[in-house]
């Protein structure tokens, strides 16, 4: 699935021990203003099923036919002059390489 619209949270309310995703890699929804939209490339319906525990955030797909699995990783690729860069990467089973889906950069104000 391709992400058509995504907005990171505008405030950082986590510290490095409680953060579930690197800054800029999360998504927020504000009804009427911000949305998370994805394009379904399949000819059948797909729904998302999410769960949250203190140690893990998981999201899965519900659909009538199998879809190809992917591993999504958030990797800090650089930290220079107070600027941190994070790549969102996708790797498919059996592949050694990955596709970069998104690049986020942020500067800590501490």
C-alpha positions as CSV (number, residue, x, y, z in Angstrom):
1,X,0.0,0.0,0.0
2,X,1.2,3.5,-0.7
3,X,0.8,6.3,1.8
4,X,-0.9,9.3,0.1
5,X,-1.2,11.6,3.2
6,X,0.6,11.4,6.5
7,X,1.3,14.1,9.2
8,X,3.7,13.6,12.1
9,X,2.6,14.7,15.5
10,X,3.3,18.4,16.0
11,X,4.5,18.0,19.6
12,X,7.0,15.5,21.1
13,X,5.4,14.2,24.2
14,X,7.8,11.2,24.6
15,X,11.4,10.8,25.8
16,X,13.8,8.4,24.2
17,X,12.8,5.5,26.6
18,X,9.0,5.8,25.9
19,X,9.1,6.7,22.2
20,X,7.4,4.1,20.0
21,X,8.8,5.4,16.7
22,X,11.5,8.0,15.9
23,X,10.4,11.6,15.8
24,X,8.7,12.4,12.5
25,X,7.9,8.7,11.7
26,X,4.6,8.6,13.5
27,X,1.2,9.7,12.2
28,X,-1.6,11.8,13.6
29,X,-5.2,12.2,12.6
30,X,-7.3,15.3,13.5
31,X,-10.8,15.0,12.1
32,X,-11.3,17.6,9.3
33,X,-7.7,18.8,9.3
34,X,-5.2,16.0,9.1
35,X,-5.6,12.4,7.9
36,X,-3.7,9.3,7.2
37,X,-4.6,8.1,3.7
38,X,-3.3,5.0,1.9
39,X,-3.9,3.7,-1.6
40,X,-5.2,0.2,-1.8
41,X,-3.7,-1.3,-5.0
42,X,-5.7,-4.6,-4.7
43,X,-9.0,-5.5,-6.3
44,X,-10.4,-6.5,-2.9
45,X,-11.1,-4.6,0.3
46,X,-8.5,-4.3,3.0
47,X,-8.9,-3.1,6.6
48,X,-6.4,-2.3,9.3
49,X,-6.4,-3.9,12.8
50,X,-4.2,-2.2,15.4
51,X,-3.3,-3.0,19.0
52,X,-1.2,-1.2,21.6
53,X,0.5,-2.6,24.7
54,X,3.0,-1.0,27.0
55,X,5.8,-2.7,25.0
56,X,4.6,-2.9,21.4
57,X,2.5,-1.2,18.8
58,X,1.2,-3.6,16.1
59,X,-0.8,-3.2,13.0
60,X,-2.1,-5.9,10.7
61,X,-4.3,-6.2,7.6
62,X,-7.6,-8.0,7.3
63,X,-8.5,-9.1,3.8
64,X,-10.0,-12.0,1.9
65,X,-6.9,-12.8,-0.1
66,X,-3.2,-13.1,0.8
67,X,-1.0,-10.0,0.4
68,X,2.8,-9.8,0.3
69,X,4.3,-9.2,3.7
70,X,6.9,-6.5,4.3
71,X,9.1,-5.6,7.2
72,X,9.1,-1.8,8.0
73,X,12.0,-0.4,10.0
74,X,12.9,3.0,11.3
75,X,16.6,3.6,11.1
76,X,18.6,6.6,12.4
77,X,21.0,7.3,9.5
78,X,22.7,10.4,10.6
79,X,23.2,12.7,13.6
80,X,25.1,15.8,12.8
81,X,25.1,19.4,14.1
82,X,22.1,18.6,16.3
83,X,20.0,17.3,13.3
84,X,18.9,13.7,13.4
85,X,17.8,11.9,10.2
86,X,15.6,8.8,10.2
87,X,14.8,6.6,7.2
88,X,11.6,4.6,7.1
89,X,12.6,1.4,5.2
90,X,10.6,-1.5,3.7
91,X,12.1,-4.9,3.0
92,X,10.2,-7.8,1.4
93,X,10.8,-11.4,2.4
94,X,13.6,-13.0,0.5
95,X,15.1,-9.6,-0.5
96,X,18.4,-8.4,0.8
97,X,17.9,-4.7,-0.1
98,X,15.3,-2.3,1.1
99,X,13.2,0.6,-0.3
100,X,13.3,4.0,1.5
101,X,9.7,5.0,2.0
102,X,10.3,8.2,3.9
103,X,13.1,10.4,5.2
104,X,12.5,12.5,8.3
105,X,14.8,15.0,10.0
106,X,14.4,16.8,13.3
107,X,16.4,19.0,15.7
108,X,16.1,18.6,19.4
109,X,15.5,21.9,21.2
110,X,17.0,20.7,24.5
